[in-house]
Amino acid sequence: MIETPRGPLTAGEIAQTSEFLSLATNDLTQTCLGMSRDDSGSFIPACTHP
């Protein structure tokens, strides 16, 4: 399972030696944005209530 931002960038190289790849998009998003579900309470209200 690829869970780091560098993984998708090198997926072609990784695929040469692996039989299966899975991209953990939730983990990738959390890592790239630097936030988790636990952090959502601090910004979701601002996004949903103008």
mmCIF entry with sequence, helices, sheets and N, C-alpha, C, O atoms, coordinates in Angstrom:
data_MODEL
# 
_entry.id   MODEL 
# 
_entity.id                         1 
_entity.type                       polymer 
_entity.pdbx_number_of_molecules   1 
# 
_entity_poly.entity_id                      1 
_entity_poly.type                           'polypeptide(L)' 
_entity_poly.nstd_linkage                   no 
_entity_poly.nstd_monomer                   no 
_entity_poly.pdbx_seq_one_letter_code       MIETPRGPLTAGEIAQTSEFLSLATNDLTQTCLGMSRDDSGSFIPACTHP 
_entity_poly.pdbx_seq_one_letter_code_can   MIETPRGPLTAGEIAQTSEFLSLATNDLTQTCLGMSRDDSGSFIPACTHP 
_entity_poly.pdbx_strand_id                 A 
# 
loop_
_entity_poly_seq.entity_id 
_entity_poly_seq.num 
_entity_poly_seq.mon_id 
_entity_poly_seq.hetero 
1 1  MET n 
1 2  ILE n 
1 3  GLU n 
1 4  THR n 
1 5  PRO n 
1 6  ARG n 
1 7  GLY n 
1 8  PRO n 
1 9  LEU n 
1 10 THR n 
1 11 ALA n 
1 12 GLY n 
1 13 GLU n 
1 14 ILE n 
1 15 ALA n 
1 16 GLN n 
1 17 THR n 
1 18 SER n 
1 19 GLU n 
1 20 PHE n 
1 21 LEU n 
1 22 SER n 
1 23 LEU n 
1 24 ALA n 
1 25 THR n 
1 26 ASN n 
1 27 ASP n 
1 28 LEU n 
1 29 THR n 
1 30 GLN n 
1 31 THR n 
1 32 CYS n 
1 33 LEU n 
1 34 GLY n 
1 35 MET n 
1 36 SER n 
1 37 ARG n 
1 38 ASP n 
1 39 ASP n 
1 40 SER n 
1 41 GLY n 
1 42 SER n 
1 43 PHE n 
1 44 ILE n 
1 45 PRO n 
1 46 ALA n 
1 47 CYS n 
1 48 THR n 
1 49 HIS n 
1 50 PRO n 
# 
_struct_asym.id          A 
_struct_asym.entity_id   1 
# 
loop_
_struct_conf.conf_type_id 
_struct_conf.id 
_struct_conf.pdbx_PDB_helix_id 
_struct_conf.beg_label_comp_id 
_struct_conf.beg_label_asym_id 
_struct_conf.beg_label_seq_id 
_struct_conf.pdbx_beg_PDB_ins_code 
_struct_conf.end_label_comp_id 
_struct_conf.end_label_asym_id 
_struct_conf.end_label_seq_id 
_struct_conf.pdbx_end_PDB_ins_code 
_struct_conf.beg_auth_comp_id 
_struct_conf.beg_auth_asym_id 
_struct_conf.beg_auth_seq_id 
_struct_conf.end_auth_comp_id 
_struct_conf.end_auth_asym_id 
_struct_conf.end_auth_seq_id 
_struct_conf.pdbx_PDB_helix_class 
_struct_conf.details 
_struct_conf.pdbx_PDB_helix_length 
HELX_P HELX_P1 AA1 ARG A 6  ? LEU A 9  ? ARG A 6  LEU A 9  1 ? 4 
HELX_P HELX_P2 AA2 ALA A 11 ? ALA A 15 ? ALA A 11 ALA A 15 1 ? 5 
HELX_P HELX_P3 AA3 THR A 25 ? LEU A 33 ? THR A 25 LEU A 33 1 ? 9 
HELX_P HELX_P4 AA4 ARG A 37 ? SER A 42 ? ARG A 37 SER A 42 5 ? 6 
HELX_P HELX_P5 AA5 ILE A 44 ? THR A 48 ? ILE A 44 THR A 48 1 ? 5 
# 
_struct_conf_type.id          HELX_P 
_struct_conf_type.criteria    ? 
_struct_conf_type.reference   ? 
# 
loop_
_atom_site.group_PDB 
_atom_site.id 
_atom_site.type_symbol 
_atom_site.label_atom_id 
_atom_site.label_alt_id 
_atom_site.label_comp_id 
_atom_site.label_asym_id 
_atom_site.label_entity_id 
_atom_site.label_seq_id 
_atom_site.pdbx_PDB_ins_code 
_atom_site.Cartn_x 
_atom_site.Cartn_y 
_atom_site.Cartn_z 
_atom_site.occupancy 
_atom_site.B_iso_or_equiv 
_atom_site.pdbx_formal_charge 
_atom_site.auth_seq_id 
_atom_site.auth_comp_id 
_atom_site.auth_asym_id 
_atom_site.auth_atom_id 
_atom_site.pdbx_PDB_model_num 
ATOM 1   N N  . MET A 1 1  ? 0.848   -1.168 0.000   1.00 0.00 ? 1  MET A N  1 
ATOM 2   C CA . MET A 1 1  ? 0.000   0.000  0.000   1.00 0.00 ? 1  MET A CA 1 
ATOM 3   C C  . MET A 1 1  ? 0.896   1.233  0.000   1.00 0.00 ? 1  MET A C  1 
ATOM 4   O O  . MET A 1 1  ? 1.831   1.337  0.793   1.00 0.00 ? 1  MET A O  1 
ATOM 5   N N  . ILE A 1 2  ? 0.599   2.154  -0.891  1.00 0.00 ? 2  ILE A N  1 
ATOM 6   C CA . ILE A 1 2  ? 1.363   3.390  -0.989  1.00 0.00 ? 2  ILE A CA 1 
ATOM 7   C C  . ILE A 1 2  ? 0.645   4.465  -0.186  1.00 0.00 ? 2  ILE A C  1 
ATOM 8   O O  . ILE A 1 2  ? -0.494  4.820  -0.489  1.00 0.00 ? 2  ILE A O  1 
ATOM 9   N N  . GLU A 1 3  ? 1.314   4.980  0.840   1.00 0.00 ? 3  GLU A N  1 
ATOM 10  C CA . GLU A 1 3  ? 0.686   5.948  1.740   1.00 0.00 ? 3  GLU A CA 1 
ATOM 11  C C  . GLU A 1 3  ? 1.478   7.244  1.861   1.00 0.00 ? 3  GLU A C  1 
ATOM 12  O O  . GLU A 1 3  ? 1.106   8.117  2.646   1.00 0.00 ? 3  GLU A O  1 
ATOM 13  N N  . THR A 1 4  ? 2.545   7.386  1.112   1.00 0.00 ? 4  THR A N  1 
ATOM 14  C CA . THR A 1 4  ? 3.340   8.606  1.189   1.00 0.00 ? 4  THR A CA 1 
ATOM 15  C C  . THR A 1 4  ? 3.292   9.338  -0.147  1.00 0.00 ? 4  THR A C  1 
ATOM 16  O O  . THR A 1 4  ? 3.106   8.701  -1.183  1.00 0.00 ? 4  THR A O  1 
ATOM 17  N N  . PRO A 1 5  ? 3.453   10.654 -0.150  1.00 0.00 ? 5  PRO A N  1 
ATOM 18  C CA . PRO A 1 5  ? 3.376   11.416 -1.397  1.00 0.00 ? 5  PRO A CA 1 
ATOM 19  C C  . PRO A 1 5  ? 4.390   10.973 -2.454  1.00 0.00 ? 5  PRO A C  1 
ATOM 20  O O  . PRO A 1 5  ? 4.101   11.060 -3.647  1.00 0.00 ? 5  PRO A O  1 
ATOM 21  N N  . ARG A 1 6  ? 5.532   10.517 -2.058  1.00 0.00 ? 6  ARG A N  1 
ATOM 22  C CA . ARG A 1 6  ? 6.554   10.089 -3.025  1.00 0.00 ? 6  ARG A CA 1 
ATOM 23  C C  . ARG A 1 6  ? 6.146   8.805  -3.749  1.00 0.00 ? 6  ARG A C  1 
ATOM 24  O O  . ARG A 1 6  ? 6.566   8.580  -4.884  1.00 0.00 ? 6  ARG A O  1 
ATOM 25  N N  . GLY A 1 7  ? 5.337   7.966  -3.112  1.00 0.00 ? 7  GLY A N  1 
ATOM 26  C CA . GLY A 1 7  ? 4.942   6.686  -3.694  1.00 0.00 ? 7  GLY A CA 1 
ATOM 27  C C  . GLY A 1 7  ? 4.312   6.792  -5.079  1.00 0.00 ? 7  GLY A C  1 
ATOM 28  O O  . GLY A 1 7  ? 4.779   6.126  -6.003  1.00 0.00 ? 7  GLY A O  1 
ATOM 29  N N  . PRO A 1 8  ? 3.267   7.605  -5.260  1.00 0.00 ? 8  PRO A N  1 
ATOM 30  C CA . PRO A 1 8  ? 2.664   7.715  -6.590  1.00 0.00 ? 8  PRO A CA 1 
ATOM 31  C C  . PRO A 1 8  ? 3.622   8.265  -7.641  1.00 0.00 ? 8  PRO A C  1 
ATOM 32  O O  . PRO A 1 8  ? 3.513   7.932  -8.821  1.00 0.00 ? 8  PRO A O  1 
ATOM 33  N N  . LEU A 1 9  ? 4.556   9.105  -7.214  1.00 0.00 ? 9  LEU A N  1 
ATOM 34  C CA . LEU A 1 9  ? 5.520   9.667  -8.161  1.00 0.00 ? 9  LEU A CA 1 
ATOM 35  C C  . LEU A 1 9  ? 6.484   8.609  -8.682  1.00 0.00 ? 9  LEU A C  1 
ATOM 36  O O  . LEU A 1 9  ? 7.035   8.740  -9.775  1.00 0.00 ? 9  LEU A O  1 
ATOM 37  N N  . THR A 1 10 ? 6.680   7.568  -7.896  1.00 0.00 ? 10 THR A N  1 
ATOM 38  C CA . THR A 1 10 ? 7.599   6.501  -8.300  1.00 0.00 ? 10 THR A CA 1 
ATOM 39  C C  . THR A 1 10 ? 6.866   5.178  -8.524  1.00 0.00 ? 10 THR A C  1 
ATOM 40  O O  . THR A 1 10 ? 7.490   4.117  -8.510  1.00 0.00 ? 10 THR A O  1 
ATOM 41  N N  . ALA A 1 11 ? 5.553   5.232  -8.730  1.00 0.00 ? 11 ALA A N  1 
ATOM 42  C CA . ALA A 1 11 ? 4.754   4.009  -8.868  1.00 0.00 ? 11 ALA A CA 1 
ATOM 43  C C  . ALA A 1 11 ? 5.225   3.135  -10.028 1.00 0.00 ? 11 ALA A C  1 
ATOM 44  O O  . ALA A 1 11 ? 5.217   1.909  -9.915  1.00 0.00 ? 11 ALA A O  1 
ATOM 45  N N  . GLY A 1 12 ? 5.629   3.734  -11.123 1.00 0.00 ? 12 GLY A N  1 
ATOM 46  C CA . GLY A 1 12 ? 6.131   2.952  -12.253 1.00 0.00 ? 12 GLY A CA 1 
ATOM 47  C C  . GLY A 1 12 ? 7.346   2.135  -11.881 1.00 0.00 ? 12 GLY A C  1 
ATOM 48  O O  . GLY A 1 12 ? 7.470   0.976  -12.277 1.00 0.00 ? 12 GLY A O  1 
ATOM 49  N N  . GLU A 1 13 ? 8.236   2.732  -11.127 1.00 0.00 ? 13 GLU A N  1 
ATOM 50  C CA . GLU A 1 13 ? 9.434   2.034  -10.672 1.00 0.00 ? 13 GLU A CA 1 
ATOM 51  C C  . GLU A 1 13 ? 9.078   0.943  -9.661  1.00 0.00 ? 13 GLU A C  1 
ATOM 52  O O  . GLU A 1 13 ? 9.620   -0.161 -9.717  1.00 0.00 ? 13 GLU A O  1 
ATOM 53  N N  . ILE A 1 14 ? 8.173   1.255  -8.745  1.00 0.00 ? 14 ILE A N  1 
ATOM 54  C CA . ILE A 1 14 ? 7.746   0.284  -7.739  1.00 0.00 ? 14 ILE A CA 1 
ATOM 55  C C  . ILE A 1 14 ? 7.052   -0.900 -8.413  1.00 0.00 ? 14 ILE A C  1 
ATOM 56  O O  . ILE A 1 14 ? 7.245   -2.046 -8.006  1.00 0.00 ? 14 ILE A O  1 
ATOM 57  N N  . ALA A 1 15 ? 6.247   -0.630 -9.437  1.00 0.00 ? 15 ALA A N  1 
ATOM 58  C CA . ALA A 1 15 ? 5.479   -1.679 -10.121 1.00 0.00 ? 15 ALA A CA 1 
ATOM 59  C C  . ALA A 1 15 ? 6.371   -2.713 -10.793 1.00 0.00 ? 15 ALA A C  1 
ATOM 60  O O  . ALA A 1 15 ? 5.936   -3.841 -11.026 1.00 0.00 ? 15 ALA A O  1 
ATOM 61  N N  . GLN A 1 16 ? 7.582   -2.358 -11.103 1.00 0.00 ? 16 GLN A N  1 
ATOM 62  C CA . GLN A 1 16 ? 8.495   -3.306 -11.760 1.00 0.00 ? 16 GLN A CA 1 
ATOM 63  C C  . GLN A 1 16 ? 8.867   -4.468 -10.847 1.00 0.00 ? 16 GLN A C  1 
ATOM 64  O O  . GLN A 1 16 ? 9.229   -5.543 -11.326 1.00 0.00 ? 16 GLN A O  1 
ATOM 65  N N  . THR A 1 17 ? 8.781   -4.262 -9.541  1.00 0.00 ? 17 THR A N  1 
ATOM 66  C CA . THR A 1 17 ? 9.184   -5.327 -8.611  1.00 0.00 ? 17 THR A CA 1 
ATOM 67  C C  . THR A 1 17 ? 8.052   -5.798 -7.698  1.00 0.00 ? 17 THR A C  1 
ATOM 68  O O  . THR A 1 17 ? 8.268   -6.650 -6.836  1.00 0.00 ? 17 THR A O  1 
ATOM 69  N N  . SER A 1 18 ? 6.857   -5.257 -7.878  1.00 0.00 ? 18 SER A N  1 
ATOM 70  C CA . SER A 1 18 ? 5.747   -5.685 -7.033  1.00 0.00 ? 18 SER A CA 1 
ATOM 71  C C  . SER A 1 18 ? 4.649   -6.325 -7.883  1.00 0.00 ? 18 SER A C  1 
ATOM 72  O O  . SER A 1 18 ? 4.578   -6.106 -9.092  1.00 0.00 ? 18 SER A O  1 
ATOM 73  N N  . GLU A 1 19 ? 3.811   -7.102 -7.246  1.00 0.00 ? 19 GLU A N  1 
ATOM 74  C CA . GLU A 1 19 ? 2.711   -7.757 -7.939  1.00 0.00 ? 19 GLU A CA 1 
ATOM 75  C C  . GLU A 1 19 ? 1.410   -6.975 -7.830  1.00 0.00 ? 19 GLU A C  1 
ATOM 76  O O  . GLU A 1 19 ? 0.492   -7.184 -8.623  1.00 0.00 ? 19 GLU A O  1 
ATOM 77  N N  . PHE A 1 20 ? 1.322   -6.073 -6.852  1.00 0.00 ? 20 PHE A N  1 
ATOM 78  C CA . PHE A 1 20 ? 0.076   -5.348 -6.602  1.00 0.00 ? 20 PHE A CA 1 
ATOM 79  C C  . PHE A 1 20 ? 0.391   -3.999 -5.973  1.00 0.00 ? 20 PHE A C  1 
ATOM 80  O O  . PHE A 1 20 ? 1.251   -3.902 -5.098  1.00 0.00 ? 20 PHE A O  1 
ATOM 81  N N  . LEU A 1 21 ? -0.301  -2.964 -6.414  1.00 0.00 ? 21 LEU A N  1 
ATOM 82  C CA . LEU A 1 21 ? -0.157  -1.631 -5.822  1.00 0.00 ? 21 LEU A CA 1 
ATOM 83  C C  . LEU A 1 21 ? -1.519  -1.141 -5.368  1.00 0.00 ? 21 LEU A C  1 
ATOM 84  O O  . LEU A 1 21 ? -2.520  -1.344 -6.054  1.00 0.00 ? 21 LEU A O  1 
ATOM 85  N N  . SER A 1 22 ? -1.554  -0.511 -4.238  1.00 0.00 ? 22 SER A N  1 
ATOM 86  C CA . SER A 1 22 ? -2.774  0.100  -3.735  1.00 0.00 ? 22 SER A CA 1 
ATOM 87  C C  . SER A 1 22 ? -2.424  1.497  -3.247  1.00 0.00 ? 22 SER A C  1 
ATOM 88  O O  . SER A 1 22 ? -1.530  1.666  -2.418  1.00 0.00 ? 22 SER A O  1 
ATOM 89  N N  . LEU A 1 23 ? -3.130  2.496  -3.763  1.00 0.00 ? 23 LEU A N  1 
ATOM 90  C CA . LEU A 1 23 ? -2.899  3.864  -3.326  1.00 0.00 ? 23 LEU A CA 1 
ATOM 91  C C  . LEU A 1 23 ? -3.889  4.203  -2.225  1.00 0.00 ? 23 LEU A C  1 
ATOM 92  O O  . LEU A 1 23 ? -5.100  4.153  -2.439  1.00 0.00 ? 23 LEU A O  1 
ATOM 93  N N  . ALA A 1 24 ? -3.392  4.539  -1.073  1.00 0.00 ? 24 ALA A N  1 
ATOM 94  C CA . ALA A 1 24 ? -4.239  4.901  0.062   1.00 0.00 ? 24 ALA A CA 1 
ATOM 95  C C  . ALA A 1 24 ? -4.541  6.394  -0.040  1.00 0.00 ? 24 ALA A C  1 
ATOM 96  O O  . ALA A 1 24 ? -3.860  7.217  0.573   1.00 0.00 ? 24 ALA A O  1 
ATOM 97  N N  . THR A 1 25 ? -5.560  6.734  -0.814  1.00 0.00 ? 25 THR A N  1 
ATOM 98  C CA . THR A 1 25 ? -5.823  8.141  -1.104  1.00 0.00 ? 25 THR A CA 1 
ATOM 99  C C  . THR A 1 25 ? -6.163  8.957  0.132   1.00 0.00 ? 25 THR A C  1 
ATOM 100 O O  . THR A 1 25 ? -5.796  10.129 0.205   1.00 0.00 ? 25 THR A O  1 
ATOM 101 N N  . ASN A 1 26 ? -6.844  8.381  1.094   1.00 0.00 ? 26 ASN A N  1 
ATOM 102 C CA . ASN A 1 26 ? -7.154  9.114  2.317   1.00 0.00 ? 26 ASN A CA 1 
ATOM 103 C C  . ASN A 1 26 ? -5.871  9.467  3.061   1.00 0.00 ? 26 ASN A C  1 
ATOM 104 O O  . ASN A 1 26 ? -5.693  10.605 3.496   1.00 0.00 ? 26 ASN A O  1 
ATOM 105 N N  . ASP A 1 27 ? -4.984  8.495  3.205   1.00 0.00 ? 27 ASP A N  1 
ATOM 106 C CA . ASP A 1 27 ? -3.707  8.736  3.886   1.00 0.00 ? 27 ASP A CA 1 
ATOM 107 C C  . ASP A 1 27 ? -2.863  9.737  3.106   1.00 0.00 ? 27 ASP A C  1 
ATOM 108 O O  . ASP A 1 27 ? -2.210  10.597 3.697   1.00 0.00 ? 27 ASP A O  1 
ATOM 109 N N  . LEU A 1 28 ? -2.875  9.624  1.774   1.00 0.00 ? 28 LEU A N  1 
ATOM 110 C CA . LEU A 1 28 ? -2.107  10.567 0.957   1.00 0.00 ? 28 LEU A CA 1 
ATOM 111 C C  . LEU A 1 28 ? -2.629  11.984 1.124   1.00 0.00 ? 28 LEU A C  1 
ATOM 112 O O  . LEU A 1 28 ? -1.850  12.928 1.257   1.00 0.00 ? 28 LEU A O  1 
ATOM 113 N N  . THR A 1 29 ? -3.944  12.132 1.117   1.00 0.00 ? 29 THR A N  1 
ATOM 114 C CA . THR A 1 29 ? -4.543  13.457 1.279   1.00 0.00 ? 29 THR A CA 1 
ATOM 115 C C  . THR A 1 29 ? -4.194  14.049 2.634   1.00 0.00 ? 29 THR A C  1 
ATOM 116 O O  . THR A 1 29 ? -3.825  15.219 2.733   1.00 0.00 ? 29 THR A O  1 
ATOM 117 N N  . GLN A 1 30 ? -4.313  13.238 3.678   1.00 0.00 ? 30 GLN A N  1 
ATOM 118 C CA . GLN A 1 30 ? -3.995  13.723 5.026   1.00 0.00 ? 30 GLN A CA 1 
ATOM 119 C C  . GLN A 1 30 ? -2.535  14.132 5.124   1.00 0.00 ? 30 GLN A C  1 
ATOM 120 O O  . GLN A 1 30 ? -2.211  15.144 5.744   1.00 0.00 ? 30 GLN A O  1 
ATOM 121 N N  . THR A 1 31 ? -1.658  13.356 4.519   1.00 0.00 ? 31 THR A N  1 
ATOM 122 C CA . THR A 1 31 ? -0.234  13.673 4.582   1.00 0.00 ? 31 THR A CA 1 
ATOM 123 C C  . THR A 1 31 ? 0.082   14.942 3.804   1.00 0.00 ? 31 THR A C  1 
ATOM 124 O O  . THR A 1 31 ? 0.823   15.801 4.282   1.00 0.00 ? 31 THR A O  1 
ATOM 125 N N  . CYS A 1 32 ? -0.484  15.059 2.598   1.00 0.00 ? 32 CYS A N  1 
ATOM 126 C CA . CYS A 1 32 ? -0.203  16.235 1.755   1.00 0.00 ? 32 CYS A CA 1 
ATOM 127 C C  . CYS A 1 32 ? -0.765  17.510 2.363   1.00 0.00 ? 32 CYS A C  1 
ATOM 128 O O  . CYS A 1 32 ? -0.118  18.556 2.310   1.00 0.00 ? 32 CYS A O  1 
ATOM 129 N N  . LEU A 1 33 ? -1.953  17.440 2.936   1.00 0.00 ? 33 LEU A N  1 
ATOM 130 C CA . LEU A 1 33 ? -2.585  18.627 3.501   1.00 0.00 ? 33 LEU A CA 1 
ATOM 131 C C  . LEU A 1 33 ? -2.181  18.881 4.953   1.00 0.00 ? 33 LEU A C  1 
ATOM 132 O O  . LEU A 1 33 ? -2.411  19.966 5.488   1.00 0.00 ? 33 LEU A O  1 
ATOM 133 N N  . GLY A 1 34 ? -1.586  17.885 5.575   1.00 0.00 ? 34 GLY A N  1 
ATOM 134 C CA . GLY A 1 34 ? -1.142  18.045 6.952   1.00 0.00 ? 34 GLY A CA 1 
ATOM 135 C C  . GLY A 1 34 ? -2.286  18.099 7.950   1.00 0.00 ? 34 GLY A C  1 
ATOM 136 O O  . GLY A 1 34 ? -2.182  18.764 8.981   1.00 0.00 ? 34 GLY A O  1 
ATOM 137 N N  . MET A 1 35 ? -3.380  17.400 7.647   1.00 0.00 ? 35 MET A N  1 
ATOM 138 C CA . MET A 1 35 ? -4.512  17.386 8.580   1.00 0.00 ? 35 MET A CA 1 
ATOM 139 C C  . MET A 1 35 ? -5.152  16.005 8.594   1.00 0.00 ? 35 MET A C  1 
ATOM 140 O O  . MET A 1 35 ? -4.981  15.217 7.664   1.00 0.00 ? 35 MET A O  1 
ATOM 141 N N  . SER A 1 36 ? -5.877  15.730 9.643   1.00 0.00 ? 36 SER A N  1 
ATOM 142 C CA . SER A 1 36 ? -6.557  14.454 9.776   1.00 0.00 ? 36 SER A CA 1 
ATOM 143 C C  . SER A 1 36 ? -8.022  14.688 10.096  1.00 0.00 ? 36 SER A C  1 
ATOM 144 O O  . SER A 1 36 ? -8.459  15.830 10.236  1.00 0.00 ? 36 SER A O  1 
ATOM 145 N N  . ARG A 1 37 ? -8.778  13.610 10.211  1.00 0.00 ? 37 ARG A N  1 
ATOM 146 C CA . ARG A 1 37 ? -10.187 13.727 10.599  1.00 0.00 ? 37 ARG A CA 1 
ATOM 147 C C  . ARG A 1 37 ? -10.331 14.426 11.945  1.00 0.00 ? 37 ARG A C  1 
ATOM 148 O O  . ARG A 1 37 ? -11.297 15.152 12.180  1.00 0.00 ? 37 ARG A O  1 
ATOM 149 N N  . ASP A 1 38 ? -9.368  14.200 12.816  1.00 0.00 ? 38 ASP A N  1 
ATOM 150 C CA . ASP A 1 38 ? -9.412  14.832 14.139  1.00 0.00 ? 38 ASP A CA 1 
ATOM 151 C C  . ASP A 1 38 ? -9.292  16.354 14.049  1.00 0.00 ? 38 ASP A C  1 
ATOM 152 O O  . ASP A 1 38 ? -9.768  17.069 14.931  1.00 0.00 ? 38 ASP A O  1 
ATOM 153 N N  . ASP A 1 39 ? -8.658  16.849 12.984  1.00 0.00 ? 39 ASP A N  1 
ATOM 154 C CA . ASP A 1 39 ? -8.477  18.287 12.803  1.00 0.00 ? 39 ASP A CA 1 
ATOM 155 C C  . ASP A 1 39 ? -9.687  18.951 12.147  1.00 0.00 ? 39 ASP A C  1 
ATOM 156 O O  . ASP A 1 39 ? -9.787  20.178 12.149  1.00 0.00 ? 39 ASP A O  1 
ATOM 157 N N  . SER A 1 40 ? -10.591 18.176 11.596  1.00 0.00 ? 40 SER A N  1 
ATOM 158 C CA . SER A 1 40 ? -11.670 18.728 10.775  1.00 0.00 ? 40 SER A CA 1 
ATOM 159 C C  . SER A 1 40 ? -12.576 19.704 11.538  1.00 0.00 ? 40 SER A C  1 
ATOM 160 O O  . SER A 1 40 ? -13.137 20.615 10.929  1.00 0.00 ? 40 SER A O  1 
ATOM 161 N N  . GLY A 1 41 ? -12.724 19.535 12.826  1.00 0.00 ? 41 GLY A N  1 
ATOM 162 C CA . GLY A 1 41 ? -13.562 20.429 13.601  1.00 0.00 ? 41 GLY A CA 1 
ATOM 163 C C  . GLY A 1 41 ? -13.090 21.867 13.570  1.00 0.00 ? 41 GLY A C  1 
ATOM 164 O O  . GLY A 1 41 ? -13.879 22.782 13.805  1.00 0.00 ? 41 GLY A O  1 
ATOM 165 N N  . SER A 1 42 ? -11.822 22.080 13.287  1.00 0.00 ? 42 SER A N  1 
ATOM 166 C CA . SER A 1 42 ? -11.279 23.442 13.276  1.00 0.00 ? 42 SER A CA 1 
ATOM 167 C C  . SER A 1 42 ? -11.530 24.185 11.975  1.00 0.00 ? 42 SER A C  1 
ATOM 168 O O  . SER A 1 42 ? -11.469 25.414 11.955  1.00 0.00 ? 42 SER A O  1 
ATOM 169 N N  . PHE A 1 43 ? -11.817 23.460 10.863  1.00 0.00 ? 43 PHE A N  1 
ATOM 170 C CA . PHE A 1 43 ? -12.000 24.161 9.602   1.00 0.00 ? 43 PHE A CA 1 
ATOM 171 C C  . PHE A 1 43 ? -13.307 23.858 8.873   1.00 0.00 ? 43 PHE A C  1 
ATOM 172 O O  . PHE A 1 43 ? -13.738 24.666 8.050   1.00 0.00 ? 43 PHE A O  1 
ATOM 173 N N  . ILE A 1 44 ? -13.949 22.729 9.146   1.00 0.00 ? 44 ILE A N  1 
ATOM 174 C CA . ILE A 1 44 ? -15.202 22.391 8.452   1.00 0.00 ? 44 ILE A CA 1 
ATOM 175 C C  . ILE A 1 44 ? -16.293 23.443 8.680   1.00 0.00 ? 44 ILE A C  1 
ATOM 176 O O  . ILE A 1 44 ? -16.966 23.811 7.717   1.00 0.00 ? 44 ILE A O  1 
ATOM 177 N N  . PRO A 1 45 ? -16.503 23.944 9.904   1.00 0.00 ? 45 PRO A N  1 
ATOM 178 C CA . PRO A 1 45 ? -17.540 24.964 10.083  1.00 0.00 ? 45 PRO A CA 1 
ATOM 179 C C  . PRO A 1 45 ? -17.327 26.197 9.188   1.00 0.00 ? 45 PRO A C  1 
ATOM 180 O O  . PRO A 1 45 ? -18.294 26.748 8.662   1.00 0.00 ? 45 PRO A O  1 
ATOM 181 N N  . ALA A 1 46 ? -16.114 26.618 9.017   1.00 0.00 ? 46 ALA A N  1 
ATOM 182 C CA . ALA A 1 46 ? -15.830 27.781 8.175   1.00 0.00 ? 46 ALA A CA 1 
ATOM 183 C C  . ALA A 1 46 ? -16.132 27.496 6.707   1.00 0.00 ? 46 ALA A C  1 
ATOM 184 O O  . ALA A 1 46 ? -16.485 28.406 5.957   1.00 0.00 ? 46 ALA A O  1 
ATOM 185 N N  . CYS A 1 47 ? -15.996 26.245 6.298   1.00 0.00 ? 47 CYS A N  1 
ATOM 186 C CA . CYS A 1 47 ? -16.266 25.870 4.907   1.00 0.00 ? 47 CYS A CA 1 
ATOM 187 C C  . CYS A 1 47 ? -17.747 25.674 4.630   1.00 0.00 ? 47 CYS A C  1 
ATOM 188 O O  . CYS A 1 47 ? -18.197 25.852 3.498   1.00 0.00 ? 47 CYS A O  1 
ATOM 189 N N  . THR A 1 48 ? -18.500 25.313 5.645   1.00 0.00 ? 48 THR A N  1 
ATOM 190 C CA . THR A 1 48 ? -19.909 24.986 5.424   1.00 0.00 ? 48 THR A CA 1 
ATOM 191 C C  . THR A 1 48 ? -20.871 26.109 5.795   1.00 0.00 ? 48 THR A C  1 
ATOM 192 O O  . THR A 1 48 ? -22.028 26.088 5.376   1.00 0.00 ? 48 THR A O  1 
ATOM 193 N N  . HIS A 1 49 ? -20.418 27.084 6.570   1.00 0.00 ? 49 HIS A N  1 
ATOM 194 C CA . HIS A 1 49 ? -21.272 28.201 6.978   1.00 0.00 ? 49 HIS A CA 1 
ATOM 195 C C  . HIS A 1 49 ? -20.609 29.517 6.577   1.00 0.00 ? 49 HIS A C  1 
ATOM 196 O O  . HIS A 1 49 ? -19.694 29.990 7.252   1.00 0.00 ? 49 HIS A O  1 
ATOM 197 N N  . PRO A 1 50 ? -21.075 30.102 5.478   1.00 0.00 ? 50 PRO A N  1 
ATOM 198 C CA . PRO A 1 50 ? -20.430 31.359 5.003   1.00 0.00 ? 50 PRO A CA 1 
ATOM 199 C C  . PRO A 1 50 ? -20.630 32.524 5.955   1.00 0.00 ? 50 PRO A C  1 
ATOM 200 O O  . PRO A 1 50 ? -20.152 33.627 5.690   1.00 0.00 ? 50 PRO A O  1 
# 
